[in-house]
Amino acid sequence: MIFTMPMGSEKKNIIDWESLSKWEIGVMVIMVPIFALVAGLEHIIAKLTGATYNEVNIIVYYLLIPS
């Protein structure tokens, strides 16, 4: 389970690793770096094209990935 805790002016996600199954931990270990890579590339594309991150995200997830 992931908890979002307010930490001053920013929020910090805290993962309760002990409540997760081995399967859930494995999925998180694989998916988090992949998501971070894709999100980073989307930010770079947004900066280069002048589009917003959300616009690039919509194009990637609804047009490029399904095709």
C-alpha positions in Angstrom: 0.0 0.0 0.0 1.2 3.5 -0.8 0.5 6.4 1.6 0.9 10.0 0.6 2.2 12.1 3.5 2.4 15.9 3.5 5.9 16.9 4.2 6.1 20.7 4.6 5.1 22.2 1.3 5.6 19.0 -0.7 4.1 15.5 -0.5 6.1 12.4 -0.1 5.0 8.9 -1.0 5.8 6.3 1.6 5.5 2.6 0.6 4.5 0.1 3.3 6.7 -2.7 1.9 5.7 -5.1 4.6 2.1 -5.2 3.5 2.9 -6.0 -0.1 3.1 -9.5 -1.5 6.2 -10.7 -3.3 4.3 -10.3 -6.6 3.4 -6.7 -5.8 7.0 -5.9 -4.9 8.3 -7.4 -8.1 5.9 -5.4 -10.2 6.9 -2.2 -8.5 10.6 -2.9 -8.9 10.1 -3.4 -12.6 7.4 -0.7 -13.3 8.7 2.3 -11.4 12.0 2.6 -13.4 10.1 2.1 -16.7 7.5 4.7 -15.7 10.3 7.1 -14.7 12.1 6.6 -18.0 8.9 7.2 -20.1 7.9 10.2 -18.0 11.4 11.7 -18.4 11.3 11.2 -22.2 7.9 12.8 -22.3 9.2 15.8 -20.4 12.1 16.1 -22.9 9.7 15.8 -25.9 7.4 18.4 -24.4 10.3 20.9 -23.9 11.6 20.3 -27.4 8.2 20.7 -29.1 6.7 23.4 -26.9 3.8 21.1 -26.0 2.8 20.4 -22.4 3.7 17.2 -20.7 0.0 16.2 -20.5 -0.4 16.7 -24.3 2.6 14.5 -25.0 1.3 12.0 -22.4 -2.0 11.7 -24.2 -0.3 11.2 -27.6 2.0 8.5 -26.2 -0.5 6.5 -24.2 -3.6 6.8 -26.4 -2.0 6.9 -29.9 1.5 5.5 -30.0 1.3 2.6 -27.5 -1.9 1.0 -28.8 -0.7 1.0 -32.4 
